[in-house]
Amino acid sequence: MKVLVVLRMSKVELYAAIRRDHRGGMSMRELECTHGVTWRTARKALDSAWPQPRKKLPPRASALDPYKPVVDASGGLQEPRLVVSA
């Protein structure tokens, strides 16, 4: 029984390990199981020494965006006033 031990490593280190094991004679399926990756990731590691950079995501809208005009029109955010009655 094989036990999969996943160590946290950078993608560059992972790609290097996949290429090293492939040069050592491991099959694609063995690479997938050993490193805990899919066949696409193993193929990308063998095709390129450097992983592609992460995609930049567009900024998301805030949940408060619909209320910004109301807040701006009222003079912005201010500290709440404490009313003390005697």
C-alpha positions as a Python dict, from the first residue, in 0.01 Angstrom:
ca = {
    (1, 'M'): (0, 0, 0),
    (2, 'K'): (138, 339, -103),
    (3, 'V'): (101, 631, 132),
    (4, 'L'): (81, 974, -25),
    (5, 'V'): (274, 1235, 170),
    (6, 'V'): (216, 1586, 38),
    (7, 'L'): (483, 1834, 132),
    (8, 'R'): (420, 2203, 82),
    (9, 'M'): (661, 2318, -188),
    (10, 'S'): (663, 2593, -443),
    (11, 'K'): (546, 2524, -797),
    (12, 'V'): (902, 2563, -925),
    (13, 'E'): (1023, 2296, -683),
    (14, 'L'): (727, 2072, -774),
    (15, 'Y'): (799, 2107, -1147),
    (16, 'A'): (1168, 2027, -1085),
    (17, 'A'): (1078, 1718, -881),
    (18, 'I'): (839, 1597, -1152),
    (19, 'R'): (1102, 1642, -1423),
    (20, 'R'): (1368, 1471, -1209),
    (21, 'D'): (1145, 1169, -1142),
    (22, 'H'): (1047, 1149, -1511),
    (23, 'R'): (1414, 1145, -1611),
    (24, 'G'): (1455, 865, -1355),
    (25, 'G'): (1206, 654, -1550),
    (26, 'M'): (870, 716, -1379),
    (27, 'S'): (560, 691, -1593),
    (28, 'M'): (307, 972, -1615),
    (29, 'R'): (66, 784, -1388),
    (30, 'E'): (337, 727, -1127),
    (31, 'L'): (424, 1098, -1140),
    (32, 'E'): (59, 1190, -1085),
    (33, 'C'): (22, 958, -787),
    (34, 'T'): (358, 1038, -629),
    (35, 'H'): (324, 1415, -648),
    (36, 'G'): (-54, 1437, -608),
    (37, 'V'): (-113, 1626, -933),
    (38, 'T'): (-335, 1578, -1236),
    (39, 'W'): (-206, 1469, -1575),
    (40, 'R'): (-230, 1827, -1702),
    (41, 'T'): (-1, 1957, -1428),
    (42, 'A'): (247, 1675, -1489),
    (43, 'R'): (243, 1751, -1862),
    (44, 'K'): (296, 2125, -1801),
    (45, 'A'): (590, 2045, -1573),
    (46, 'L'): (752, 1830, -1839),
    (47, 'D'): (689, 2084, -2115),
    (48, 'S'): (818, 2391, -1932),
    (49, 'A'): (1080, 2450, -1663),
    (50, 'W'): (889, 2749, -1522),
    (51, 'P'): (522, 2748, -1424),
    (52, 'Q'): (302, 3014, -1578),
    (53, 'P'): (242, 3317, -1356),
    (54, 'R'): (-89, 3339, -1175),
    (55, 'K'): (-365, 3528, -1349),
    (56, 'K'): (-453, 3870, -1212),
    (57, 'L'): (-819, 3874, -1115),
    (58, 'P'): (-1024, 4187, -1177),
    (59, 'P'): (-1130, 4371, -863),
    (60, 'R'): (-1466, 4262, -726),
    (61, 'A'): (-1745, 4500, -644),
    (62, 'S'): (-1804, 4573, -277),
    (63, 'A'): (-2129, 4477, -109),
    (64, 'L'): (-2159, 4843, -6),
    (65, 'D'): (-2133, 4982, -361),
    (66, 'P'): (-2511, 5038, -394),
    (67, 'Y'): (-2502, 5254, -77),
    (68, 'K'): (-2198, 5468, -160),
    (69, 'P'): (-2399, 5753, -319),
    (70, 'V'): (-2620, 5773, -8),
    (71, 'V'): (-2321, 5783, 226),
    (72, 'D'): (-2140, 6042, 13),
    (73, 'A'): (-2452, 6261, -11),
    (74, 'S'): (-2498, 6261, 366),
    (75, 'G'): (-2151, 6405, 423),
    (76, 'G'): (-1964, 6080, 466),
    (77, 'L'): (-1920, 5863, 769),
    (78, 'Q'): (-1900, 6037, 1103),
    (79, 'E'): (-1873, 5912, 1456),
    (80, 'P'): (-2211, 5847, 1617),
    (81, 'R'): (-2313, 6112, 1867),
    (82, 'L'): (-2393, 6003, 2216),
    (83, 'V'): (-2701, 6178, 2351),
    (84, 'V'): (-2711, 6200, 2728),
    (85, 'S'): (-3044, 6292, 2882),
    (86, 'A'): (-3054, 6438, 3230),
}
